[in-house]
Amino acid sequence: QLQASGGGLVQPGGSLRLSCAASGTIFSISTMDWYRQAPGKQRELVATFISIGSTNYADSVKGRFTISRDNAKKTVYLQMNSLKPEDTAVYYCHQRIGDYWGQGTQVTVSS
């Protein structure tokens, strides 16, 4: 249902763009989230796209991360800039309608 991609190894201060492609028919009307889970920590909500002009971010990523979506491509994105080592985690996309989760993509920020 959801296929996440775009993770990798990046140096501190670098950027990555995560993508999450949906295959269902309700993507365009569902609120979409990005979560992350670091080793030994609980999964945390990073960003939410409700509608154009209505997005929410965790305080730890505000000003650095941007969530967006392309309904024609059924894809939600997470642009991550100024990455820090503490951003290292597995990132998951989530579709609220139906409670679908992507498989996760690893982001490692290290020099």
TAMO-V60999 format. One record per pair of residues at least 12 apart in sequence whose C-alpha atoms are under 10 Angstrom apart, sorted by sequence separation. I is the first residue (numbers start at 1). J is the second residue. D is the distance in Angstrom with one decimal. If there is no record, write none. Layout:
<<I:J:D> <I:J:D>>
//
This chain:
<<5:17:8.7> <6:18:4.5> <7:19:8.8> <20:32:9.9> <33:45:7.3> <34:46:5.6> <35:47:7.1> <45:57:8.0> <46:58:5.1> <47:59:9.8> <55:67:7.4> <66:78:5.6> <67:79:6.4> <91:103:8.7> <92:104:4.5> <93:105:9.2> <5:18:5.8> <6:19:6.0> <33:46:7.5> <34:47:5.2> <35:48:9.0> <45:58:6.8> <46:59:8.6> <55:68:8.6> <65:78:6.7> <66:79:5.1> <67:80:8.8> <78:91:9.7> <90:103:9.4> <91:104:5.2> <92:105:6.6> <4:18:7.1> <5:19:5.3> <6:20:8.7> <20:34:9.3> <33:47:5.6> <34:48:6.5> <44:58:8.7> <46:60:8.3> <47:61:8.4> <65:79:5.5> <66:80:6.6> <90:104:5.8> <91:105:5.3> <92:106:9.0> <4:19:5.6> <5:20:6.4> <32:47:8.5> <33:48:4.4> <34:49:8.9> <46:61:7.2> <47:62:9.0> <53:68:9.9> <64:79:8.2> <65:80:4.5> <66:81:8.5> <78:93:9.3> <89:104:9.5> <90:105:5.4> <91:106:6.2> <3:19:8.0> <4:20:4.2> <5:21:8.5> <18:34:9.5> <32:48:5.8> <33:49:6.3> <46:62:9.2> <52:68:8.4> <64:80:6.1> <65:81:6.1> <77:93:9.1> <89:105:8.4> <90:106:4.3> <91:107:7.0> <2:19:9.9> <3:20:5.3> <4:21:6.5> <31:48:7.1> <32:49:5.3> <33:50:8.7> <49:66:9.5> <51:68:9.3> <52:69:8.9> <63:80:9.6> <64:81:5.1> <65:82:8.5> <76:93:8.2> <89:106:6.1> <90:107:6.0> <2:20:6.3> <3:21:5.1> <4:22:9.0> <31:49:5.8> <32:50:6.7> <47:65:8.1> <48:66:9.5> <49:67:6.4> <50:68:9.8> <51:69:9.2> <63:81:8.7> <64:82:6.1> <65:83:8.9> <76:94:9.7> <88:106:7.8> <89:107:5.5> <90:108:8.5> <1:20:9.8> <2:21:5.6> <3:22:6.5> <30:49:8.9> <31:50:4.7> <32:51:9.3> <46:65:8.7> <47:66:7.8> <48:67:7.0> <49:68:6.8> <61:80:8.5> <63:82:9.3> <64:83:7.7> <76:95:9.8> <88:107:5.4> <89:108:6.6> <1:21:8.1> <2:22:4.6> <3:23:8.5> <30:50:7.6> <31:51:7.5> <46:66:10.0> <47:67:6.4> <48:68:9.0> <49:69:7.8> <61:81:9.2> <87:107:7.5> <88:108:4.6> <89:109:8.9> <1:22:5.5> <2:23:6.6> <29:50:8.9> <30:51:9.0> <46:67:9.4> <47:68:9.7> <61:82:9.5> <87:108:7.5> <88:109:5.5> <1:23:5.2> <2:24:8.4> <29:51:8.8> <33:55:9.6> <61:83:9.1> <85:107:9.7> <86:108:9.0> <87:109:6.7> <88:110:8.3> <1:24:6.2> <28:51:9.6> <32:55:9.7> <33:56:9.3> <34:57:9.5> <35:58:9.9> <61:84:9.9> <85:108:7.3> <86:109:7.6> <87:110:9.8> <1:25:10.0> <31:55:9.7> <33:57:9.8> <83:107:9.9> <84:108:9.2> <85:109:4.7> <86:110:9.4> <2:27:9.8> <83:108:9.4> <84:109:6.1> <85:110:5.8> <1:27:9.9> <60:86:9.5> <61:87:8.6> <83:109:6.7> <84:110:8.0> <85:111:8.7> <49:76:8.6> <60:87:9.0> <83:110:9.4> <49:77:9.8> <48:78:9.8> <47:78:8.2> <46:78:9.6> <34:67:8.2> <33:67:8.5> <32:67:9.2> <32:68:9.4> <32:69:8.7> <28:69:9.0> <27:69:10.0> <28:70:8.6> <29:71:9.0> <34:76:9.0> <27:70:10.0> <28:71:5.4> <32:75:9.9> <33:76:8.7> <34:77:8.8> <27:71:7.3> <28:72:8.4> <32:76:7.4> <33:77:9.8> <34:78:7.5> <27:72:9.9> <28:73:9.7> <32:77:9.8> <33:78:9.5> <46:91:9.0> <48:93:9.8> <27:73:9.9> <28:74:7.0> <43:89:9.4> <45:91:9.8> <46:92:9.6> <47:93:9.6> <48:94:9.3> <27:74:6.3> <28:75:9.2> <43:90:9.1> <44:91:9.5> <45:92:9.4> <46:93:9.9> <17:65:9.4> <19:67:9.9> <21:69:9.8> <26:74:9.3> <27:75:8.4> <38:86:8.5> <41:89:9.5> <43:91:9.1> <44:92:9.8> <45:93:9.9> <15:64:9.4> <16:65:9.7> <17:66:9.3> <18:67:9.4> <19:68:9.7> <20:69:9.2> <21:70:9.7> <22:71:9.6> <25:74:8.8> <27:76:9.4> <38:87:8.2> <39:88:8.9> <43:92:9.2> <45:94:9.9> <15:65:9.5> <17:67:9.7> <19:69:9.2> <23:73:9.6> <24:74:8.4> <37:87:9.5> <38:88:6.5> <39:89:7.0> <22:73:8.4> <23:74:7.2> <36:87:8.6> <37:88:8.5> <38:89:4.2> <39:90:8.5> <21:73:7.6> <22:74:5.4> <23:75:9.2> <36:88:8.7> <37:89:5.2> <38:90:6.4> <21:74:5.8> <22:75:6.1> <36:89:5.8> <37:90:5.3> <38:91:8.8> <20:74:8.3> <21:75:4.4> <22:76:8.3> <35:89:9.5> <36:90:5.4> <37:91:6.6> <20:75:5.4> <21:76:6.7> <35:90:8.4> <36:91:4.2> <37:92:8.2> <19:75:6.6> <20:76:5.2> <21:77:8.8> <35:91:5.7> <36:92:5.9> <19:76:5.9> <20:77:6.3> <34:91:6.8> <35:92:5.1> <36:93:8.7> <18:76:8.3> <19:77:4.6> <20:78:8.7> <34:92:5.6> <35:93:6.3> <18:77:5.5> <19:78:6.6> <33:92:8.2> <34:93:4.5> <35:94:7.5> <17:77:6.8> <18:78:5.0> <19:79:8.8> <33:93:5.7> <34:94:6.2> <17:78:5.6> <18:79:6.4> <32:93:7.3> <33:94:5.0> <34:95:9.1> <16:78:8.2> <17:79:4.4> <18:80:7.9> <32:94:5.7> <33:95:6.5> <16:79:6.2> <17:80:5.9> <31:94:8.6> <32:95:4.9> <33:96:7.6> <15:79:7.5> <16:80:5.3> <17:81:8.5> <30:94:9.8> <31:95:6.4> <32:96:6.2> <15:80:5.4> <16:81:6.7> <30:95:6.4> <31:96:5.7> <32:97:8.7> <14:80:8.3> <15:81:4.4> <16:82:9.3> <29:95:9.8> <30:96:6.1> <31:97:7.3> <35:101:9.7> <13:80:9.9> <14:81:6.2> <15:82:6.2> <16:83:8.2> <29:96:9.8> <30:97:5.6> <32:99:9.9> <34:101:9.6> <37:104:9.4> <13:81:7.0> <14:82:5.5> <15:83:6.2> <27:95:7.4> <29:97:8.3> <30:98:9.0> <32:100:9.8> <33:101:9.5> <34:102:9.6> <36:104:8.5> <38:106:9.6> <12:81:9.5> <13:82:4.1> <14:83:5.5> <15:84:9.8> <26:95:9.2> <27:96:9.3> <30:99:9.9> <35:104:9.2> <36:105:9.2> <37:106:9.5> <38:107:9.6> <12:82:7.0> <13:83:4.8> <14:84:8.2> <27:97:8.1> <34:104:9.9> <36:106:9.3> <4:75:9.4> <6:77:9.5> <11:82:9.5> <12:83:5.4> <13:84:6.4> <22:93:9.8> <26:97:7.6> <27:98:9.9> <36:107:9.4> <2:74:9.7> <3:75:9.2> <4:76:9.2> <5:77:9.6> <6:78:9.4> <11:83:7.6> <12:84:5.1> <13:85:9.2> <20:92:8.6> <21:93:9.2> <22:94:10.0> <26:98:9.0> <2:75:9.1> <4:77:9.3> <10:83:8.0> <11:84:8.1> <12:85:6.4> <18:91:8.5> <19:92:10.0> <20:93:6.4> <22:95:8.8> <2:76:10.0> <10:84:9.4> <11:85:8.3> <12:86:9.6> <18:92:9.6> <19:93:8.6> <20:94:8.9> <10:85:9.3> <12:87:9.5> <18:93:9.3> <10:88:9.7> <22:100:9.6> <9:88:9.2> <8:88:9.9> <22:102:8.9> <20:101:9.9> <21:102:8.8> <7:89:9.7> <20:102:7.4> <7:90:8.5> <20:103:9.7> <7:91:8.1> <20:104:9.5> <6:91:9.9> <20:105:9.7> <5:91:9.3> <19:105:9.5> <4:91:8.4> <5:92:9.6> <18:105:8.2> <4:92:7.1> <5:93:9.8> <18:106:10.0> <3:92:9.4> <4:93:6.8> <18:107:9.3> <2:92:9.5> <3:93:8.3> <4:94:9.9> <2:93:7.4> <16:107:8.5> <2:94:7.9> <2:95:8.2> <1:95:9.3> <15:109:9.6> <14:109:8.3> <12:108:9.5> <13:109:8.7> <14:110:9.8> <4:101:9.3> <5:102:9.4> <7:104:8.9> <8:105:8.0> <9:106:8.3> <10:107:7.8> <11:108:8.3> <12:109:5.8> <13:110:9.7> <2:100:7.1> <3:101:8.6> <4:102:5.7> <5:103:9.1> <7:105:5.3> <8:106:6.1> <9:107:6.2> <10:108:6.3> <11:109:5.4> <12:110:6.0> <13:111:9.9> <1:100:7.0> <2:101:6.3> <3:102:5.3> <4:103:6.4> <5:104:7.9> <6:105:7.0> <7:106:5.2> <8:107:5.0> <9:108:4.7> <10:109:5.0> <11:110:5.0> <12:111:6.5> <1:101:7.8> <2:102:4.6> <3:103:6.5> <4:104:6.1> <5:105:5.9> <6:106:8.5> <7:107:4.9> <8:108:6.1> <9:109:5.9> <10:110:6.3> <11:111:5.0> <1:102:7.4> <2:103:7.4> <3:104:8.2> <4:105:6.2> <5:106:8.8> <6:107:8.5> <7:108:7.9> <8:109:8.4> <9:110:7.1> <10:111:7.6> <1:103:9.7> <2:104:9.6> <3:105:9.3> <4:106:9.9> <9:111:9.1>>
//
